[in-house]
Amino acid sequence: MKIQDMNLDEVTIVILSRERNEVLAETLIYWSNYSISVLILHNSSTPLPSNKIPPNARYYNLNINYGGRAGHAAQLITTPYAIMSSDDEVFLPSAIIAAKDMLNNDNELVSVGGQTLAVGKYGSIYNMTIPYKFNLDYRNIGDSPAERLFIHFSGPMGYRNGSLYRVIRSSALKQVLSVFSQLGNIPTPYIYEATGEILINGLGKSEYIKDLIWVRNWLNKPIQNNQWQRSNYFFKWVEGEKIQFELWKEKLNSFLFIKPERFNELIDVFTNLMNSSDINAMRKNYKLRNKVPKKIRYLITYALQRNNGLINLQDAVKNLNAQELLFELSELNLAIQYLTKNSVNLSSLN
C-alpha cells in the first residue's frame, strides 16, 4: 500500500540500530508503505542486504558506538524536520503531518509531540496501554531555557521522558546528536536520554497534540548488550564520576546559556527525579533476585514495569476514543498488524 497523497517529504525518520537485523528489516517494510525519508545508522556484523533496504531509505553500517552513529546522523539529515525512532517501533503519518504543520506555522516551536500507544503480549493475548498520559494537554512555551526546563521537570508528574521522540526541527536535533557523539565514553546508556530531555526542552518551545503518533513495541525484550548495560544506572554515574559529570553539565550549558547557579539548581532537580526512578527500579530488581529463580526474573520484571492499564487489543479503538485521542484507523491497523505480525486486525472496529 503506497500512500502518495501525504506530504511527508519534509521529515526524516532516524533509526540507530545495533545488530537485530531481522527486527530492523521488518521495520523498514513498514516504512516502505509511506513516502518519507528513512535514515538508518546500523552497527551489525552482517550488514542488511540491499534487497532489504527500500527506495526511501539510506542505510549506513558503521562499527562504532551509539554516540558515534548519532554524530554521523547529524551530518546526514537533510530535511527540515526529523524524528528519532527505535528499530522496532513506528509512528503514524497523519500525526507526523499534524505536528509538522504546527512547526511550519509557529517558528517559535522547536518540537511537537503526540500521544503514545504501547502494544504487549501476555500469554497468547495481545494487549495495549496508553503510557505517558502526562503528555495530554502538555505545553511548554516558556520564554527562556531555564523556565522551560523547570516547567518540564516540576509538578506532580515526576520524571518526564520521551522528548527525543517528538517531531523536531532538524537544526535542534542536529545539535543534540552532535552532543551525543561526544558522550560515547560515558558508561551509563541513560546519558543519551538525560541529555535529550534537557537539550530538546531547553533549545525551544514545545507542544503535544492529541493525535496518536508513537506506537511502542513492548513485545520485544529491552535492548541489552555490552555497549548498552541497563544496570549502569544514571545515579551511579553521577555519584562515581564527579569530574565527568561536571564536564557534561558544562557541555549542556554551552548550548543553553543559563546562569550557573540557576543551571546547577535545575540539574539538581533533574538528577533527583531521575535518580529516584532508577533507585526504585533497582530495588524492584533486587527483591526479585532474592525471591525468584533467575530463569523467570526477567518475565516478572517485564510484567511489573509494563502492566499498566492493559486492555485487550480488540477494545483498542473504543479505548482510544474514550481518551479523545485522534487517529486514522487504517494507519493504526497497519501499525498493529506490523507489530503483531498480522495476528490482529482492527479494521472492522470503529
TITI-457062 format. One record per residue (C-alpha): residue number from 1; residue in three letters; y, x, z. Coordinates in Angstrom, 1 decimal. Each point is the difference from the previous one (the first is absolute). Layout:
# residues N
+-----+-----+--------+--------+--------+
:   k :   r :      Y :      X :      Z :
+-----+-----+--------+--------+--------+
: NUM : ALA :      Y :      X :      Z :
...
+-----+-----+--------+--------+--------+
# end
This chain:
# residues 350
+-----+-----+--------+--------+--------+
:   k :   r :      Y :      X :      Z :
+-----+-----+--------+--------+--------+
:   1 : MET :    0.0 :    0.0 :    0.0 :
:   2 : LYS :    3.3 :    1.5 :   -1.1 :
:   3 : ILE :    3.2 :   -1.4 :    1.4 :
:   4 : GLN :    2.6 :    1.1 :   -2.5 :
:   5 : ASP :    2.9 :   -2.3 :    1.1 :
:   6 : MET :    0.6 :    1.7 :    3.3 :
:   7 : ASN :    2.7 :    2.6 :    0.1 :
:   8 : LEU :   -1.6 :    2.7 :    2.0 :
:   9 : ASP :    1.1 :    3.0 :   -2.0 :
:  10 : GLU :    2.6 :    1.0 :    2.6 :
:  11 : VAL :   -2.7 :    0.6 :    2.7 :
:  12 : THR :   -2.6 :    2.7 :    0.6 :
:  13 : ILE :   -3.1 :   -0.3 :    2.2 :
:  14 : VAL :   -0.5 :    3.4 :    1.7 :
:  15 : ILE :   -3.6 :    0.7 :    1.2 :
:  16 : LEU :   -0.9 :    3.1 :    1.9 :
:  17 : SER :   -3.8 :    0.2 :    0.3 :
:  18 : ARG :   -2.6 :    2.4 :    1.1 :
:  19 : GLU :   -3.6 :   -0.2 :   -1.4 :
:  20 : ARG :   -1.1 :   -3.7 :    0.1 :
:  21 : ASN :   -0.3 :    0.1 :   -3.8 :
:  22 : GLU :   -1.8 :   -3.4 :   -0.2 :
:  23 : VAL :    2.6 :   -1.7 :    2.2 :
:  24 : LEU :    2.9 :    1.4 :   -2.0 :
:  25 : ALA :   -1.6 :   -0.9 :   -3.3 :
:  26 : GLU :   -0.4 :   -3.6 :    1.1 :
:  27 : THR :    3.6 :   -0.2 :    1.1 :
:  28 : LEU :    1.2 :    1.3 :   -3.4 :
:  29 : ILE :   -2.0 :   -2.8 :   -1.6 :
:  30 : TYR :    2.1 :   -2.4 :    2.1 :
:  31 : TRP :    3.3 :    1.6 :   -1.1 :
:  32 : SER :   -1.1 :    0.0 :   -3.6 :
:  33 : ASN :    0.6 :   -3.7 :    0.0 :
:  34 : TYR :    3.7 :    0.4 :    0.3 :
:  35 : SER :    2.7 :    1.8 :   -2.0 :
:  36 : ILE :    1.1 :    2.3 :    2.8 :
:  37 : SER :    0.1 :    3.8 :    0.3 :
:  38 : VAL :   -2.6 :    1.5 :    2.3 :
:  39 : LEU :    0.2 :    3.6 :    1.2 :
:  40 : ILE :   -3.1 :    1.6 :    1.5 :
:  41 : LEU :    0.0 :    3.3 :    1.9 :
:  42 : HIS :   -3.7 :    0.6 :    0.7 :
:  43 : ASN :   -1.8 :    2.7 :    1.9 :
:  44 : SER :   -3.6 :   -0.1 :   -1.1 :
:  45 : SER :   -2.8 :    2.5 :   -0.6 :
:  46 : THR :   -0.8 :   -2.2 :   -3.0 :
:  47 : PRO :    3.0 :   -1.3 :   -1.9 :
:  48 : LEU :   -0.1 :   -3.5 :   -1.4 :
:  49 : PRO :   -1.2 :    0.0 :   -3.6 :
:  50 : SER :    2.6 :   -1.1 :   -2.6 :
:  51 : ASN :   -1.7 :   -3.2 :   -0.7 :
:  52 : LYS :    0.6 :   -1.1 :    3.6 :
:  53 : ILE :    3.8 :    0.4 :   -0.3 :
:  54 : PRO :    1.8 :   -3.0 :   -1.6 :
:  55 : PRO :    2.8 :    0.5 :   -2.5 :
:  56 : ASN :    2.7 :   -1.0 :    2.6 :
:  57 : ALA :   -1.1 :    2.8 :    2.4 :
:  58 : ARG :    0.9 :    3.7 :    0.3 :
:  59 : TYR :   -2.7 :    2.0 :    1.7 :
:  60 : TYR :    0.2 :    3.4 :    1.7 :
:  61 : ASN :   -2.8 :    1.7 :    1.9 :
:  62 : LEU :    1.4 :    2.6 :    2.3 :
:  63 : ASN :   -2.0 :    2.0 :    2.6 :
:  64 : ILE :    2.8 :   -0.2 :    2.6 :
:  65 : ASN :    0.7 :   -2.0 :    3.2 :
:  66 : TYR :    1.7 :   -3.3 :    0.3 :
:  67 : GLY :    3.4 :    1.5 :    0.5 :
:  68 : GLY :   -0.3 :    2.2 :   -3.0 :
:  69 : ARG :   -1.0 :   -2.9 :   -2.2 :
:  70 : ALA :    2.9 :   -2.1 :    1.4 :
:  71 : GLY :    2.3 :    2.8 :   -1.1 :
:  72 : HIS :   -1.4 :   -0.1 :   -3.6 :
:  73 : ALA :    0.3 :   -3.8 :    0.0 :
:  74 : ALA :    3.7 :    0.3 :    0.8 :
:  75 : GLN :    0.5 :    2.0 :   -3.2 :
:  76 : LEU :   -2.0 :   -2.4 :   -2.2 :
:  77 : ILE :    1.5 :   -3.4 :    0.9 :
:  78 : THR :    2.3 :   -1.1 :   -2.9 :
:  79 : THR :    0.6 :   -3.7 :    0.7 :
:  80 : PRO :    2.9 :   -1.3 :    2.2 :
:  81 : TYR :   -2.4 :   -1.4 :    2.6 :
:  82 : ALA :   -3.4 :    0.9 :    1.4 :
:  83 : ILE :   -2.7 :   -1.1 :    2.5 :
:  84 : MET :   -2.4 :    2.2 :    1.9 :
:  85 : SER :   -3.5 :   -1.4 :   -0.1 :
:  86 : SER :   -3.4 :    0.9 :    1.5 :
:  87 : ASP :   -2.8 :    0.6 :   -2.5 :
:  88 : ASP :   -1.8 :   -3.2 :    1.1 :
:  89 : GLU :    2.9 :   -2.5 :    0.5 :
:  90 : VAL :    2.1 :   -1.9 :   -2.4 :
:  91 : PHE :    3.4 :   -1.8 :   -0.3 :
:  92 : LEU :    0.7 :   -3.3 :   -1.7 :
:  93 : PRO :    2.3 :    0.2 :   -3.1 :
:  94 : SER :    2.2 :   -3.1 :    0.6 :
:  95 : ALA :    1.0 :    1.3 :    3.4 :
:  96 : ILE :    0.7 :    3.4 :   -1.5 :
:  97 : ILE :    2.3 :   -1.6 :   -2.5 :
:  98 : ALA :    1.7 :   -2.1 :    2.8 :
:  99 : ALA :    0.6 :    3.2 :    2.0 :
: 100 : LYS :    1.2 :    1.9 :   -3.0 :
: 101 : ASP :    2.4 :   -2.7 :   -0.9 :
: 102 : MET :    1.5 :    0.1 :    3.5 :
: 103 : LEU :    0.5 :    3.7 :   -0.4 :
: 104 : ASN :    1.6 :   -0.5 :   -3.4 :
: 105 : ASN :    2.5 :   -2.5 :    1.4 :
: 106 : ASP :    0.9 :    1.9 :    3.2 :
: 107 : ASN :    0.9 :    3.6 :   -0.3 :
: 108 : GLU :    0.1 :    0.5 :    3.8 :
: 109 : LEU :   -3.7 :   -0.9 :    0.4 :
: 110 : VAL :   -2.3 :    3.0 :   -0.2 :
: 111 : SER :   -3.3 :   -1.7 :    0.6 :
: 112 : VAL :   -1.5 :   -3.6 :   -0.1 :
: 113 : GLY :   -3.3 :   -0.9 :    1.6 :
: 114 : GLY :   -2.1 :   -3.1 :   -0.1 :
: 115 : GLN :   -2.8 :   -1.6 :    2.0 :
: 116 : THR :   -3.5 :    1.3 :    0.4 :
: 117 : LEU :   -3.5 :   -1.4 :   -0.3 :
: 118 : ALA :   -3.0 :    2.0 :    1.3 :
: 119 : VAL :   -3.6 :   -0.7 :   -1.2 :
: 120 : GLY :   -3.0 :    1.0 :    2.1 :
: 121 : LYS :   -3.7 :   -0.8 :    0.3 :
: 122 : TYR :   -2.1 :   -0.7 :    3.1 :
: 123 : GLY :   -3.7 :   -0.5 :   -0.8 :
: 124 : SER :   -0.2 :   -1.8 :   -3.3 :
: 125 : ILE :    3.3 :   -1.9 :    0.4 :
: 126 : TYR :    3.3 :    1.2 :   -1.5 :
: 127 : ASN :    3.1 :   -0.7 :    2.2 :
: 128 : MET :    3.7 :    0.5 :   -0.1 :
: 129 : THR :    2.9 :    0.4 :    2.3 :
: 130 : ILE :    3.7 :    0.3 :   -0.3 :
: 131 : PRO :    1.0 :    3.2 :    1.8 :
: 132 : TYR :    3.6 :    1.2 :    0.6 :
: 133 : LYS :    1.4 :   -3.4 :    0.7 :
: 134 : PHE :    2.9 :    1.8 :    1.6 :
: 135 : ASN :    1.3 :    0.4 :   -3.6 :
: 136 : LEU :    0.6 :   -3.7 :   -0.5 :
: 137 : ASP :    3.7 :   -0.5 :   -0.3 :
: 138 : TYR :    0.6 :    3.7 :    0.6 :
: 139 : ARG :    3.4 :    1.4 :   -1.2 :
: 140 : ASN :    1.4 :    3.4 :    0.8 :
: 141 : ILE :    3.5 :    0.2 :   -1.4 :
: 142 : GLY :    1.7 :    2.2 :    2.5 :
: 143 : ASP :    2.8 :    2.1 :   -1.4 :
: 144 : SER :   -1.1 :    3.3 :    1.4 :
: 145 : PRO :   -3.4 :    1.9 :    0.2 :
: 146 : ALA :    0.1 :   -0.1 :    3.8 :
: 147 : GLU :    0.7 :   -3.7 :    0.1 :
: 148 : ARG :   -2.8 :   -0.8 :   -2.4 :
: 149 : LEU :   -2.5 :    2.2 :    1.8 :
: 150 : PHE :    0.7 :   -1.4 :    3.4 :
: 151 : ILE :   -0.4 :   -3.5 :   -1.5 :
: 152 : HIS :   -3.3 :    1.0 :   -1.5 :
: 153 : PHE :   -1.4 :    1.5 :    3.2 :
: 154 : SER :    1.5 :   -2.4 :    2.5 :
: 155 : GLY :   -0.9 :   -3.5 :    1.2 :
: 156 : PRO :   -3.2 :   -1.6 :    1.2 :
: 157 : MET :   -2.1 :    0.9 :   -3.1 :
: 158 : GLY :   -1.0 :    3.5 :    1.2 :
: 159 : TYR :   -0.7 :    2.6 :   -2.6 :
: 160 : ARG :    0.7 :   -1.1 :   -3.5 :
: 161 : ASN :   -1.7 :    1.6 :   -3.0 :
: 162 : GLY :   -0.6 :   -0.6 :   -3.7 :
: 163 : SER :    3.4 :    1.0 :   -1.3 :
: 164 : LEU :   -1.5 :    2.3 :   -2.6 :
: 165 : TYR :   -1.7 :   -3.0 :   -1.7 :
: 166 : ARG :    3.2 :   -1.7 :   -1.1 :
: 167 : VAL :    1.6 :    0.1 :   -3.4 :
: 168 : ILE :    2.3 :    3.0 :    0.4 :
: 169 : ARG :    2.8 :    1.4 :   -2.1 :
: 170 : SER :   -1.6 :    3.1 :   -1.6 :
: 171 : SER :    3.0 :    2.2 :    1.0 :
: 172 : ALA :   -0.8 :   -0.7 :    3.7 :
: 173 : LEU :   -3.8 :    0.2 :   -0.4 :
: 174 : LYS :    0.3 :    3.4 :   -1.7 :
: 175 : GLN :    1.9 :    1.3 :    3.0 :
: 176 : VAL :   -2.8 :   -1.3 :    2.3 :
: 177 : LEU :   -2.7 :    1.5 :   -2.1 :
: 178 : SER :    1.8 :    3.3 :   -0.2 :
: 179 : VAL :    0.1 :    0.2 :    3.8 :
: 180 : PHE :   -3.7 :   -0.9 :    0.0 :
: 181 : SER :   -0.6 :    3.1 :   -2.1 :
: 182 : GLN :    1.3 :    2.1 :    2.8 :
: 183 : LEU :   -2.3 :   -1.5 :    2.7 :
: 184 : GLY :   -3.4 :    1.2 :   -1.2 :
: 185 : ASN :   -0.5 :    2.5 :    2.8 :
: 186 : ILE :    0.5 :   -2.7 :    2.7 :
: 187 : PRO :   -3.4 :   -0.9 :    1.4 :
: 188 : THR :    0.5 :   -3.7 :    0.7 :
: 189 : PRO :   -0.3 :   -2.3 :   -3.0 :
: 190 : TYR :    2.3 :   -2.5 :    1.7 :
: 191 : ILE :    2.9 :    2.3 :   -0.8 :
: 192 : TYR :    0.3 :   -1.7 :   -3.4 :
: 193 : GLU :    0.1 :   -3.5 :    1.5 :
: 194 : ALA :    2.6 :    1.1 :    2.6 :
: 195 : THR :    2.2 :    1.8 :   -2.6 :
: 196 : GLY :   -0.2 :   -2.9 :   -2.4 :
: 197 : GLU :    1.0 :   -2.6 :    2.7 :
: 198 : ILE :    3.0 :    2.1 :    1.0 :
: 199 : LEU :    1.3 :    1.1 :   -3.4 :
: 200 : ILE :   -0.5 :   -3.2 :   -1.9 :
: 201 : ASN :    1.8 :   -2.1 :    2.5 :
: 202 : GLY :    2.6 :    2.7 :    0.6 :
: 203 : LEU :    0.9 :    0.5 :   -3.6 :
: 204 : GLY :    1.1 :   -3.6 :   -0.7 :
: 205 : LYS :   -0.1 :   -3.7 :    0.6 :
: 206 : SER :   -3.2 :   -2.0 :   -0.4 :
: 207 : GLU :   -1.2 :   -3.6 :    0.0 :
: 208 : TYR :   -3.4 :   -1.8 :   -0.1 :
: 209 : ILE :   -0.6 :   -2.9 :   -2.3 :
: 210 : LYS :   -2.5 :   -2.8 :    0.7 :
: 211 : ASP :   -2.0 :    0.8 :   -3.0 :
: 212 : LEU :   -3.5 :    1.3 :    0.5 :
: 213 : ILE :    0.1 :    3.5 :   -1.4 :
: 214 : TRP :   -2.5 :    2.3 :    1.6 :
: 215 : VAL :   -3.8 :   -0.7 :    0.1 :
: 216 : ARG :   -1.7 :    2.3 :    2.5 :
: 217 : ASN :   -3.6 :    1.1 :   -0.3 :
: 218 : TRP :   -1.7 :   -0.2 :    3.5 :
: 219 : LEU :   -3.4 :    0.1 :   -1.6 :
: 220 : ASN :   -0.1 :    3.8 :   -0.4 :
: 221 : LYS :   -0.2 :    2.4 :    2.9 :
: 222 : PRO :    3.4 :    1.7 :    0.9 :
: 223 : ILE :    0.4 :    3.4 :   -1.7 :
: 224 : GLN :   -1.3 :    2.9 :    2.0 :
: 225 : ASN :   -0.5 :    3.6 :   -1.3 :
: 226 : ASN :    0.7 :    3.6 :    0.9 :
: 227 : GLN :    3.7 :   -0.4 :   -1.1 :
: 228 : TRP :    0.4 :   -3.4 :    1.6 :
: 229 : GLN :   -1.3 :    0.0 :    3.6 :
: 230 : ARG :    0.9 :   -3.3 :    1.6 :
: 231 : SER :   -0.8 :    1.4 :    3.4 :
: 232 : ASN :    3.1 :    2.4 :   -0.3 :
: 233 : TYR :    2.3 :   -2.5 :    1.5 :
: 234 : PHE :    3.8 :    0.3 :   -0.4 :
: 235 : PHE :    0.7 :    0.2 :    3.7 :
: 236 : LYS :   -2.4 :    3.0 :    0.3 :
: 237 : TRP :    2.0 :    1.8 :   -2.6 :
: 238 : VAL :    3.3 :   -0.9 :    1.6 :
: 239 : GLU :   -1.2 :    1.4 :    3.4 :
: 240 : GLY :   -1.8 :    3.1 :   -1.4 :
: 241 : GLU :    2.3 :    1.2 :   -2.8 :
: 242 : LYS :    3.6 :   -0.1 :    1.4 :
: 243 : ILE :    1.5 :    2.4 :   -2.4 :
: 244 : GLN :   -1.6 :   -1.7 :   -3.0 :
: 245 : PHE :    1.1 :   -3.4 :    1.4 :
: 246 : GLU :    3.7 :    1.2 :    0.3 :
: 247 : LEU :   -0.1 :    1.4 :   -3.6 :
: 248 : TRP :   -1.3 :   -3.4 :   -1.2 :
: 249 : LYS :    2.9 :   -1.8 :    1.7 :
: 250 : GLU :    2.5 :    2.4 :   -1.5 :
: 251 : LYS :   -1.5 :   -0.6 :   -3.5 :
: 252 : LEU :    0.3 :   -3.8 :    0.4 :
: 253 : ASN :    3.5 :    0.1 :    1.2 :
: 254 : SER :    1.1 :    2.3 :   -2.8 :
: 255 : PHE :   -0.3 :   -3.2 :   -2.1 :
: 256 : LEU :    1.4 :   -2.5 :    2.5 :
: 257 : PHE :    2.9 :    1.8 :    1.6 :
: 258 : ILE :   -0.2 :   -1.8 :    3.3 :
: 259 : LYS :    1.7 :    1.6 :    3.0 :
: 260 : PRO :   -2.5 :    2.3 :    1.7 :
: 261 : GLU :    0.1 :   -1.9 :    3.4 :
: 262 : ARG :   -0.4 :   -3.3 :   -1.7 :
: 263 : PHE :   -2.8 :    1.3 :   -2.2 :
: 264 : ASN :   -1.9 :    1.4 :    2.9 :
: 265 : GLU :    0.3 :   -3.3 :    1.8 :
: 266 : LEU :   -1.4 :   -1.8 :   -3.1 :
: 267 : ILE :   -2.9 :    2.5 :   -0.3 :
: 268 : ASP :   -0.8 :   -0.6 :    3.7 :
: 269 : VAL :   -0.2 :   -3.8 :   -0.6 :
: 270 : PHE :   -2.1 :    0.5 :   -3.1 :
: 271 : THR :   -2.4 :    2.5 :    1.5 :
: 272 : ASN :   -0.5 :   -2.1 :    3.1 :
: 273 : LEU :   -0.9 :   -3.0 :   -2.1 :
: 274 : MET :   -2.4 :    2.0 :   -2.3 :
: 275 : ASN :   -1.5 :    1.9 :    2.9 :
: 276 : SER :   -0.7 :   -3.2 :    1.9 :
: 277 : SER :   -1.8 :   -1.4 :   -3.0 :
: 278 : ASP :   -2.0 :    3.3 :   -0.4 :
: 279 : ILE :   -1.0 :    0.1 :    3.7 :
: 280 : ASN :   -1.2 :   -3.6 :    0.0 :
: 281 : ALA :   -2.1 :    0.8 :   -3.0 :
: 282 : MET :   -1.4 :    3.1 :    1.6 :
: 283 : ARG :   -0.9 :   -1.8 :    3.2 :
: 284 : LYS :   -1.9 :   -2.7 :   -1.9 :
: 285 : ASN :   -1.9 :    2.7 :   -1.8 :
: 286 : TYR :   -0.7 :    1.9 :    3.3 :
: 287 : LYS :   -1.4 :   -3.1 :    1.6 :
: 288 : LEU :   -2.3 :   -0.6 :   -3.0 :
: 289 : ARG :   -1.2 :    3.6 :    0.1 :
: 290 : ASN :   -1.1 :   -0.5 :    3.6 :
: 291 : LYS :   -1.6 :   -3.4 :   -0.4 :
: 292 : VAL :   -1.4 :   -0.3 :   -3.5 :
: 293 : PRO :   -2.5 :    1.9 :   -2.0 :
: 294 : LYS :    1.6 :    2.3 :   -2.6 :
: 295 : LYS :   -1.5 :   -1.7 :   -3.0 :
: 296 : ILE :    1.8 :   -3.3 :    0.6 :
: 297 : ARG :    3.3 :    1.2 :    1.5 :
: 298 : TYR :    1.8 :   -0.1 :   -3.3 :
: 299 : LEU :   -1.0 :   -3.5 :   -0.8 :
: 300 : ILE :    1.3 :   -1.3 :    3.4 :
: 301 : THR :    3.2 :    2.0 :   -0.3 :
: 302 : TYR :    0.5 :   -1.3 :   -3.5 :
: 303 : ALA :   -0.5 :   -3.6 :    1.2 :
: 304 : LEU :    2.3 :    0.4 :    3.0 :
: 305 : GLN :    2.8 :    1.4 :   -2.1 :
: 306 : ARG :   -0.2 :   -2.5 :   -2.8 :
: 307 : ASN :   -1.3 :   -3.2 :    1.5 :
: 308 : ASN :    3.5 :   -1.6 :    0.2 :
: 309 : GLY :    0.3 :   -3.6 :   -1.1 :
: 310 : LEU :   -2.9 :    0.2 :   -2.4 :
: 311 : ILE :   -0.5 :   -3.0 :   -2.3 :
: 312 : ASN :   -2.7 :   -0.7 :   -2.5 :
: 313 : LEU :    1.2 :    0.9 :   -3.5 :
: 314 : GLN :   -0.7 :   -3.5 :   -1.2 :
: 315 : ASP :    2.9 :   -1.2 :    2.2 :
: 316 : ALA :    2.2 :    2.8 :   -1.3 :
: 317 : VAL :    2.4 :   -2.0 :   -2.1 :
: 318 : LYS :    0.4 :   -2.7 :    2.7 :
: 319 : ASN :    0.9 :    2.6 :    2.6 :
: 320 : LEU :    2.5 :    1.8 :   -2.2 :
: 321 : ASN :    1.7 :   -3.3 :   -0.8 :
: 322 : ALA :    0.1 :   -0.8 :    3.7 :
: 323 : GLN :    1.8 :    3.3 :    0.6 :
: 324 : GLU :    2.4 :   -0.9 :   -2.8 :
: 325 : LEU :   -0.8 :    3.1 :   -2.0 :
: 326 : LEU :    0.7 :    0.1 :   -3.7 :
: 327 : PHE :   -2.6 :    1.1 :   -2.5 :
: 328 : GLU :   -1.5 :   -0.7 :   -3.4 :
: 329 : LEU :   -3.6 :   -1.2 :    0.4 :
: 330 : SER :   -1.2 :    1.6 :   -3.2 :
: 331 : GLU :    1.3 :    3.4 :    1.2 :
: 332 : LEU :   -1.5 :   -0.4 :    3.5 :
: 333 : ASN :   -3.3 :   -1.1 :   -1.5 :
: 334 : LEU :   -0.2 :    3.2 :   -2.2 :
: 335 : ALA :    0.8 :    2.1 :    3.0 :
: 336 : ILE :   -2.6 :   -1.7 :    2.2 :
: 337 : GLN :   -2.6 :    0.3 :   -2.7 :
: 338 : TYR :    0.8 :    3.7 :   -0.4 :
: 339 : LEU :   -0.5 :    0.6 :    3.8 :
: 340 : THR :   -3.1 :   -2.2 :    0.3 :
: 341 : LYS :   -1.5 :    1.2 :   -3.3 :
: 342 : ASN :    0.1 :   -3.5 :   -1.4 :
: 343 : SER :   -1.7 :   -1.6 :    3.0 :
: 344 : VAL :    2.8 :   -2.3 :    0.8 :
: 345 : ASN :    2.0 :   -2.2 :   -2.4 :
: 346 : LEU :    3.2 :   -1.8 :    1.3 :
: 347 : SER :    1.0 :   -1.6 :   -3.3 :
: 348 : SER :   -1.3 :   -3.4 :    1.0 :
: 349 : LEU :    2.2 :   -0.1 :    3.1 :
: 350 : ASN :    3.6 :   -1.2 :    0.2 :
+-----+-----+--------+--------+--------+
# end
